Amino acid sequence: MKVLYRQKPPPQIRKAVITCPAYFSAIEVENTMKAGQLAGFDVLEIVREPTAAAVYYGAEYLKEGEKLLVCDLGGAHLMRPF
């Protein structure tokens, strides 16, 4: 990766859409936006993770009558030892 980076540095990224967990409160969402701005990004939107997943998996391409089920299982719950 270092070699690829030296050959062609990535373009400057100025604008960002940031995802946050569905359970974040309004204050946590606002703080996420502020963190993005402090990092130098023009934060266009904060999107909840289930919404982001639906968009990524093609919700905008659904045909009439089709439905899309998005389940947010939450990574923390999947990381628990058994």
C-alpha angles and dihedrals in degrees: 000000000000090000092050090048092053092048095051119006114214118259118261110270113213106157124058142180108205127200125215134184117276092240095059114121122231089262092052091049090050090049090050089054091048090050090054091050092048088053088058101259129134095229107214097181145347109225126192112240097243089053091048090051092051092051092046093051093052109267088156090060097055114129121229110287095017120120133202123210116204118189120191104204095176118234094236091064092051093052096063116115117241 
